[in-house]
Amino acid sequence: MNACTVDTTMGPLALVEEDGHITKLLWHAAESGERTPVLETAAEQLKAYFDGDLETFDLPLAPAGTDFQQQVYAAMLAIPRGETRTYGDIANDLGVAAQPVGQACGSNPIPIIIPCHRVVGSDGLGGFSGCGGVETKVQLLQHEGAYSLLL
């Protein structure tokens, strides 16, 4: 496993690469292995995201998950920066109940890049799979300019 660490406003974030794909984003993890071209590109894009210079990540991703989780990850990837969708919206699109969508969001191994922070409850923010929970979700939404949701 190869991992590189990027210092961000959220603290150090480690990107993990396996077989030429980003597979995880971890809080407060150390670098290990080789700093591959995929990791270099991912680190540059993550820095650009936090600098406000990147709207959409363009990385080879391979998050672990069931077929259903992969469908939810794809739905999250389709949410533009600065916008949100509810668990119910995604559930309706996939023809399932909202609770399994929330569980799939919570299992997201690549938060921020697969933007689970952009998925909210119909009556509140919902949870967040990354370190810091809902407080981190709020910070990411503010960073992206999704202020109307937070007012």
Residue frames as a rotation matrix with the C-alpha (Angstrom) as fourth column:
MET 1
0.579 0.815 0.000 0.00
0.815 -0.579 0.000 0.00
0.000 0.000 -1.000 0.00
ASN 2
-0.605 -0.719 0.343 1.27
0.723 -0.676 -0.143 3.44
0.335 0.161 0.928 -0.93
ALA 3
0.558 0.775 -0.297 0.10
0.829 -0.506 0.237 6.53
0.033 -0.379 -0.925 0.93
CYS 4
-0.594 -0.685 0.423 1.00
0.603 -0.726 -0.330 10.20
0.533 0.059 0.844 0.84
THR 5
-0.003 0.529 -0.849 0.00
0.924 -0.323 -0.205 12.89
-0.382 -0.785 -0.487 3.28
VAL 6
-0.293 0.034 0.955 -1.34
0.547 -0.814 0.197 16.31
0.784 0.580 0.220 2.35
ASP 7
-0.738 0.057 -0.672 -1.50
0.576 -0.465 -0.672 19.13
-0.351 -0.883 0.310 4.89
THR 8
-0.360 0.725 0.587 -4.93
0.516 -0.370 0.773 20.78
0.778 0.581 -0.240 4.63
THR 9
-0.488 0.306 0.817 -7.16
-0.623 -0.778 -0.080 23.10
0.611 -0.548 0.570 6.63
MET 10
0.677 0.735 -0.037 -8.75
-0.547 0.537 0.642 19.89
0.492 -0.414 0.766 7.96
GLY 11
0.408 -0.638 0.654 -5.39
-0.582 0.370 0.724 18.66
-0.704 -0.676 -0.220 9.19
PRO 12
-0.625 -0.718 -0.307 -3.17
-0.712 0.362 0.602 16.06
-0.321 0.595 -0.737 7.54
LEU 13
0.594 0.794 0.131 -5.05
-0.598 0.545 -0.588 13.82
-0.538 0.272 0.798 5.11
ALA 14
-0.548 -0.782 0.296 -3.51
-0.402 0.557 0.727 10.65
-0.734 0.279 -0.619 3.70
LEU 15
0.437 0.568 -0.698 -4.39
-0.893 0.182 -0.411 9.43
-0.106 0.803 0.586 0.24
VAL 16
-0.149 -0.427 0.892 -4.00
-0.302 0.878 0.370 5.69
-0.942 -0.215 -0.260 -0.27
GLU 17
0.223 0.127 -0.966 -3.23
-0.975 0.018 -0.223 4.18
-0.011 0.992 0.128 -3.67
GLU 18
-0.178 -0.244 0.953 -3.46
-0.201 0.957 0.207 0.55
-0.963 -0.155 -0.219 -4.63
ASP 19
-0.279 -0.011 0.960 -2.94
0.750 0.622 0.225 -0.81
-0.600 0.783 -0.165 -8.14
GLY 20
-0.858 -0.212 0.468 -3.06
0.487 -0.625 0.610 2.64
0.163 0.751 0.639 -9.72
HIS 21
0.024 0.934 0.357 -6.29
0.344 -0.343 0.874 3.77
0.939 0.102 -0.329 -8.00
ILE 22
-0.707 -0.087 0.701 -7.10
-0.565 -0.526 -0.635 5.89
0.424 -0.846 0.323 -4.98
THR 23
-0.325 0.563 -0.760 -8.82
0.347 0.819 0.458 3.57
0.880 -0.114 -0.461 -2.49
LYS 24
0.341 0.411 -0.846 -8.97
0.933 -0.036 0.358 5.57
0.117 -0.911 -0.396 0.75
LEU 25
-0.083 -0.369 0.926 -8.64
-0.068 -0.925 -0.375 8.99
0.994 -0.094 0.051 2.31
LEU 26
0.310 0.086 -0.947 -7.61
0.834 0.454 0.314 8.89
0.457 -0.887 0.069 5.96
TRP 27
0.772 -0.053 0.634 -7.27
-0.293 -0.914 0.280 11.54
0.564 -0.402 -0.721 8.64
HIS 28
0.488 -0.619 0.615 -3.99
-0.863 -0.238 0.446 11.77
-0.130 -0.748 -0.650 10.56
ALA 29
0.884 -0.252 0.395 -2.28
0.259 0.965 0.036 8.83
-0.390 0.070 0.918 8.83
ALA 30
0.139 -0.942 -0.305 1.38
-0.319 -0.334 0.887 8.66
-0.937 -0.025 -0.347 7.92
GLU 31
0.417 -0.143 -0.898 2.98
-0.906 0.017 -0.423 8.31
0.076 0.990 -0.123 4.52
SER 32
0.128 -0.425 0.896 4.11
-0.265 0.856 0.444 4.85
-0.956 -0.294 -0.003 3.52
GLY 33
0.361 -0.027 0.932 5.48
0.700 0.668 -0.252 3.07
-0.616 0.744 0.261 0.52
GLU 34
-0.651 -0.614 0.446 6.21
0.734 -0.359 0.577 4.83
-0.195 0.703 0.684 -2.73
ARG 35
-0.104 0.574 -0.812 4.88
-0.060 -0.819 -0.571 8.24
-0.993 -0.011 0.119 -3.77
THR 36
-0.350 0.025 0.937 3.45
0.787 0.550 0.279 7.14
-0.509 0.834 -0.212 -7.12
PRO 37
-0.964 0.038 0.262 2.33
0.152 -0.730 0.666 9.35
0.217 0.682 0.698 -10.03
VAL 38
-0.076 0.996 -0.038 -1.30
0.509 0.072 0.858 8.67
0.857 0.046 -0.513 -9.07
LEU 39
0.275 0.128 -0.953 -0.60
0.954 -0.162 0.253 9.85
-0.121 -0.978 -0.167 -5.52
GLU 40
-0.758 -0.590 -0.278 1.22
0.531 -0.805 0.263 12.94
-0.380 0.052 0.924 -6.80
THR 41
-0.725 0.561 0.399 -1.77
0.141 -0.447 0.884 13.86
0.674 0.697 0.245 -8.98
ALA 42
0.232 0.853 -0.467 -4.21
0.701 0.186 0.688 13.16
0.675 -0.487 -0.555 -6.14
ALA 43
-0.094 -0.348 -0.933 -2.16
0.920 -0.388 0.052 15.28
-0.380 -0.854 0.356 -3.72
GLU 44
-0.962 -0.260 0.084 -2.05
0.270 -0.851 0.451 18.17
-0.045 0.456 0.889 -6.20
GLN 45
-0.396 0.890 0.226 -5.82
0.197 -0.158 0.968 17.96
0.897 0.428 -0.112 -6.73
LEU 46
0.280 0.488 -0.827 -6.55
0.906 0.152 0.396 17.77
0.319 -0.860 -0.400 -3.00
LYS 47
-0.527 -0.535 -0.660 -4.40
0.693 -0.720 0.030 20.87
-0.491 -0.442 0.750 -2.41
ALA 48
-0.943 0.190 0.274 -6.16
0.079 -0.669 0.739 22.66
0.324 0.719 0.615 -5.27
TYR 49
-0.020 0.974 -0.226 -9.55
0.598 0.193 0.778 21.72
0.801 -0.120 -0.586 -3.77
PHE 50
0.275 0.113 -0.955 -8.65
0.947 -0.206 0.248 23.24
-0.168 -0.972 -0.164 -0.42
ASP 51
-0.754 -0.554 -0.353 -7.17
0.450 -0.828 0.335 26.30
-0.478 0.094 0.873 -2.16
GLY 52
0.120 0.911 -0.395 -10.54
0.026 -0.400 -0.916 26.78
-0.992 0.100 -0.071 -3.89
ASP 53
-0.299 -0.368 -0.880 -9.04
-0.814 -0.382 0.436 26.14
-0.497 0.848 -0.185 -7.32
LEU 54
-0.975 -0.034 -0.222 -10.63
-0.146 0.844 0.516 22.75
0.170 0.535 -0.828 -8.10
GLU 55
-0.191 0.979 0.070 -14.31
-0.981 -0.193 0.030 22.12
0.043 -0.063 0.997 -8.79
THR 56
0.857 0.513 -0.043 -14.17
-0.515 0.853 -0.082 18.42
-0.005 0.092 0.996 -9.68
PHE 57
-0.025 -0.852 0.523 -11.65
-0.572 0.441 0.692 15.72
-0.820 -0.281 -0.498 -8.87
ASP 58
0.720 0.133 -0.681 -10.40
-0.663 0.423 -0.618 13.70
0.206 0.896 0.393 -11.84
LEU 59
-0.358 -0.823 0.442 -8.75
-0.920 0.391 -0.018 10.66
-0.158 -0.413 -0.897 -10.33
PRO 60
-0.223 0.260 -0.939 -8.87
-0.310 0.895 0.321 6.90
0.924 0.363 -0.119 -10.83
LEU 61
-0.264 0.243 0.933 -10.94
-0.964 -0.065 -0.256 5.73
-0.001 -0.968 0.252 -7.86
ALA 62
-0.258 0.218 -0.941 -11.52
-0.134 0.957 0.258 2.20
0.957 0.193 -0.218 -6.58
PRO 63
-0.371 0.175 0.912 -13.46
-0.919 -0.206 -0.335 2.43
0.129 -0.963 0.237 -3.32
ALA 64
-0.973 0.093 -0.213 -14.28
0.126 0.981 -0.150 -0.87
0.195 -0.172 -0.966 -1.68
GLY 65
-0.538 0.835 0.117 -17.98
-0.633 -0.309 -0.709 -1.57
-0.556 -0.456 0.695 -1.43
THR 66
-0.307 0.569 0.763 -20.94
0.461 0.790 -0.403 -3.64
-0.832 0.228 -0.505 -2.53
ASP 67
-0.581 0.193 0.791 -22.69
0.777 -0.159 0.610 -3.03
0.243 0.968 -0.058 -5.85
PHE 68
0.538 0.843 0.007 -25.26
0.782 -0.502 0.370 -0.92
0.315 -0.194 -0.929 -4.01
GLN 69
0.428 -0.461 -0.778 -22.58
0.469 -0.622 0.627 1.13
-0.773 -0.633 -0.050 -2.25
GLN 70
-0.655 -0.689 0.310 -20.90
0.595 -0.217 0.774 1.71
-0.466 0.692 0.552 -5.63
GLN 71
-0.099 0.717 0.690 -24.22
0.853 -0.296 0.430 3.07
0.512 0.631 -0.582 -6.97
VAL 72
0.811 0.372 -0.452 -24.43
0.572 -0.666 0.479 5.48
-0.123 -0.647 -0.753 -4.04
TYR 73
-0.058 -0.909 -0.414 -20.79
0.487 -0.387 0.782 6.52
-0.871 -0.156 0.465 -4.51
ALA 74
-0.644 -0.135 0.753 -21.53
0.762 -0.189 0.619 7.25
0.059 0.973 0.225 -8.19
ALA 75
0.412 0.866 0.284 -24.57
0.776 -0.496 0.389 9.33
0.478 0.060 -0.876 -7.18
MET 76
0.645 -0.242 -0.725 -22.44
0.482 -0.608 0.631 11.32
-0.594 -0.756 -0.275 -4.73
LEU 77
-0.445 -0.888 0.114 -19.79
0.616 -0.211 0.759 11.94
-0.650 0.408 0.641 -7.38
ALA 78
-0.328 0.409 0.851 -22.49
0.856 -0.252 0.451 13.51
0.399 0.877 -0.268 -9.57
ILE 79
0.694 0.572 -0.437 -23.32
0.710 -0.644 0.284 16.21
-0.119 -0.507 -0.853 -7.00
PRO 80
0.284 -0.617 0.734 -21.60
0.442 -0.595 -0.671 19.45
0.851 0.515 0.104 -8.07
ARG 81
-0.631 -0.606 -0.484 -19.43
0.745 -0.300 -0.596 21.41
0.216 -0.737 0.640 -5.66
GLY 82
-0.973 0.216 0.079 -21.49
-0.230 -0.918 -0.324 23.85
0.002 -0.334 0.943 -3.60
GLU 83
-0.096 0.976 -0.197 -24.70
-0.789 0.046 0.613 21.83
0.607 0.215 0.765 -4.00
THR 84
-0.782 -0.069 0.620 -26.37
-0.499 0.666 -0.554 19.19
-0.375 -0.742 -0.555 -1.87
ARG 85
-0.218 0.774 -0.595 -28.86
-0.461 0.455 0.762 16.37
0.860 0.440 0.257 -2.29
THR 86
0.122 0.324 0.938 -30.83
-0.984 0.164 0.072 14.57
-0.131 -0.932 0.339 0.37
TYR 87
-0.802 -0.300 0.516 -30.54
-0.326 0.944 0.041 10.91
-0.500 -0.135 -0.856 1.25
GLY 88
0.046 0.937 0.345 -34.13
0.137 0.337 -0.932 10.70
-0.989 0.091 -0.113 0.03
ASP 89
0.486 0.061 -0.872 -33.25
-0.764 -0.455 -0.457 12.22
-0.425 0.888 -0.175 -3.36
ILE 90
-0.509 -0.764 -0.396 -30.61
-0.859 0.482 0.174 9.58
0.058 0.429 -0.902 -3.94
ALA 91
-0.691 0.331 0.642 -32.89
-0.055 0.862 -0.503 6.86
-0.721 -0.383 -0.578 -2.60
ASN 92
0.410 0.894 -0.183 -35.63
-0.228 -0.094 -0.969 7.89
-0.883 0.439 0.165 -5.05
ASP 93
0.231 -0.412 -0.882 -33.15
-0.969 -0.177 -0.171 7.83
-0.086 0.894 -0.440 -7.94
LEU 94
-0.748 -0.631 -0.207 -32.02
-0.637 0.770 -0.045 4.33
0.188 0.098 -0.977 -6.98
GLY 95
0.081 0.896 -0.437 -35.47
-0.520 0.412 0.748 3.03
0.850 0.166 0.500 -6.06
VAL 96
-0.286 -0.236 -0.929 -34.58
0.626 0.688 -0.367 2.21
0.726 -0.686 -0.049 -2.46
ALA 97
0.793 0.494 -0.358 -35.26
0.573 -0.404 0.713 3.52
0.208 -0.770 -0.603 1.05
ALA 98
0.671 -0.509 0.539 -33.22
-0.372 -0.860 -0.348 6.42
0.641 0.033 -0.767 2.42
GLN 99
0.783 -0.358 0.508 -31.69
-0.482 0.167 0.860 4.50
-0.393 -0.919 -0.042 5.35
PRO 100
0.604 -0.616 0.506 -29.52
0.642 0.752 0.150 2.21
-0.473 0.234 0.850 3.20
VAL 101
0.577 -0.402 0.711 -28.32
0.425 -0.595 -0.682 5.29
0.697 0.696 -0.173 1.30
GLY 102
0.725 -0.284 0.628 -27.24
-0.617 -0.673 0.409 6.84
0.306 -0.683 -0.663 4.60
GLN 103
0.735 -0.461 0.497 -25.44
-0.054 0.691 0.721 3.65
-0.676 -0.557 0.483 5.54
ALA 104
0.568 -0.531 0.629 -23.65
0.822 0.326 -0.467 3.60
0.043 0.782 0.621 2.18
CYS 105
0.644 -0.330 0.690 -22.63
-0.096 -0.930 -0.354 7.24
0.759 0.162 -0.631 2.67
GLY 106
0.754 -0.302 0.583 -21.26
-0.640 -0.139 0.756 6.31
-0.147 -0.943 -0.298 6.07
SER 107
0.652 -0.517 0.554 -19.16
0.338 0.853 0.398 3.53
-0.678 -0.072 0.731 4.55
ASN 108
0.955 -0.261 0.143 -17.53
0.022 -0.418 -0.908 5.85
0.297 0.870 -0.393 1.99
PRO 109
0.543 -0.806 -0.236 -13.78
0.761 0.353 0.543 5.13
-0.354 -0.475 0.805 2.17
ILE 110
-0.509 -0.726 0.463 -12.80
0.853 -0.498 0.156 8.23
0.117 0.475 0.872 0.16
PRO 111
0.493 0.731 -0.472 -14.60
0.776 -0.615 -0.142 11.17
-0.394 -0.296 -0.870 1.82
ILE 112
0.046 -0.298 -0.954 -14.12
-0.158 -0.945 0.287 14.63
-0.986 0.137 -0.090 0.31
ILE 113
-0.855 -0.380 -0.354 -13.15
-0.400 0.047 0.915 13.16
-0.331 0.924 -0.192 -3.08
ILE 114
-0.519 0.844 -0.133 -16.36
0.519 0.435 0.736 11.10
0.679 0.313 -0.664 -3.11
PRO 115
-0.815 -0.018 0.579 -18.35
-0.245 -0.895 -0.372 13.97
0.525 -0.445 0.725 -1.59
CYS 116
-0.306 0.704 -0.640 -20.55
0.770 0.578 0.268 12.33
0.559 -0.411 -0.720 1.03
HIS 117
-0.721 0.014 -0.693 -20.57
0.511 -0.665 -0.544 15.70
-0.469 -0.747 0.472 2.83
ARG 118
-0.893 0.391 -0.222 -22.90
-0.445 -0.701 0.557 16.93
0.063 0.596 0.800 0.06
VAL 119
-0.330 0.805 -0.492 -25.61
0.211 0.571 0.793 14.46
0.920 0.158 -0.358 1.09
VAL 120
-0.896 0.083 0.436 -27.89
-0.416 -0.500 -0.759 15.77
0.155 -0.862 0.483 3.82
GLY 121
-0.685 0.726 -0.061 -31.04
0.667 0.591 -0.454 14.76
-0.293 -0.352 -0.889 5.61
SER 122
-0.198 0.709 0.677 -34.39
0.668 -0.408 0.622 16.27
0.718 0.575 -0.392 4.69
ASP 123
0.819 0.543 0.187 -34.57
0.213 -0.589 0.780 17.89
0.533 -0.598 -0.598 8.13
GLY 124
0.781 -0.622 0.045 -30.89
-0.313 -0.329 0.891 18.34
-0.540 -0.710 -0.452 9.04
LEU 125
0.173 -0.839 -0.516 -27.33
-0.978 -0.207 0.008 17.67
-0.113 0.504 -0.856 8.07
GLY 126
0.923 0.061 -0.381 -27.16
-0.118 0.985 -0.127 13.95
0.367 0.162 0.916 8.78
GLY 127
0.729 -0.680 0.081 -23.84
0.157 0.282 0.947 12.34
-0.667 -0.677 0.312 9.62
PHE 128
0.655 -0.619 -0.434 -20.36
-0.716 -0.323 -0.619 12.31
0.243 0.716 -0.655 8.12
SER 129
0.935 -0.244 -0.257 -17.96
0.254 0.967 0.005 9.39
0.247 -0.070 0.966 7.72
GLY 130
0.123 -0.964 0.234 -14.77
0.283 -0.192 -0.940 11.43
0.951 0.182 0.249 8.14
CYS 131
-0.452 -0.442 -0.775 -12.96
0.865 -0.004 -0.502 12.52
0.218 -0.897 0.384 11.28
GLY 132
-0.990 0.048 -0.136 -14.81
0.006 -0.926 -0.377 15.20
-0.144 -0.374 0.916 13.22
GLY 133
-0.425 0.893 0.151 -18.27
0.800 0.448 -0.399 14.07
-0.423 -0.049 -0.905 12.14
VAL 134
0.484 0.796 0.364 -20.87
0.875 -0.428 -0.226 16.73
-0.024 0.428 -0.903 11.44
GLU 135
0.579 -0.328 -0.746 -18.54
0.057 -0.897 0.439 19.61
-0.813 -0.296 -0.501 12.36
THR 136
-0.580 -0.808 0.106 -16.22
0.104 0.056 0.993 18.57
-0.808 0.587 0.052 9.53
LYS 137
-0.244 0.596 0.765 -19.21
0.961 0.254 0.109 18.23
-0.129 0.762 -0.635 7.20
VAL 138
0.764 0.531 -0.367 -20.22
0.522 -0.843 -0.134 21.81
-0.380 -0.089 -0.921 8.02
GLN 139
0.112 -0.817 -0.566 -16.67
-0.141 -0.577 0.804 23.06
-0.984 -0.011 -0.180 7.38
LEU 140
-0.714 -0.373 0.592 -16.57
0.458 0.390 0.799 21.32
-0.529 0.842 -0.107 3.98
LEU 141
0.157 0.853 0.498 -19.97
0.987 -0.122 -0.102 22.69
-0.026 0.508 -0.861 2.97
GLN 142
0.737 0.038 -0.674 -18.91
0.194 -0.968 0.158 26.19
-0.647 -0.247 -0.721 4.03
HIS 143
-0.316 -0.943 -0.103 -15.66
0.018 -0.114 0.993 25.79
-0.949 0.312 0.053 2.09
GLU 144
-0.693 0.098 0.715 -17.70
0.693 0.363 0.622 24.94
-0.199 0.927 -0.319 -1.00
GLY 145
-0.949 0.316 -0.014 -20.08
-0.312 -0.928 0.206 27.86
0.052 0.199 0.979 -0.56
ALA 146
-0.415 0.843 -0.342 -23.14
0.421 0.511 0.750 25.80
0.807 0.167 -0.567 0.35
TYR 147
-0.989 -0.097 0.114 -24.12
-0.040 -0.559 -0.828 28.50
0.144 -0.823 0.549 2.86
SER 148
-0.337 0.934 0.115 -27.87
-0.768 -0.344 0.541 28.52
0.545 0.094 0.833 2.17
LEU 149
0.160 0.369 -0.916 -28.15
0.142 0.909 0.391 25.06
0.977 -0.193 0.093 3.67
LEU 150
-0.431 -0.508 -0.746 -26.44
0.764 0.234 -0.601 26.15
0.480 -0.829 0.287 6.86
LEU 151
-0.854 0.128 0.505 -28.50
-0.253 -0.949 -0.187 29.30
0.455 -0.288 0.843 7.53
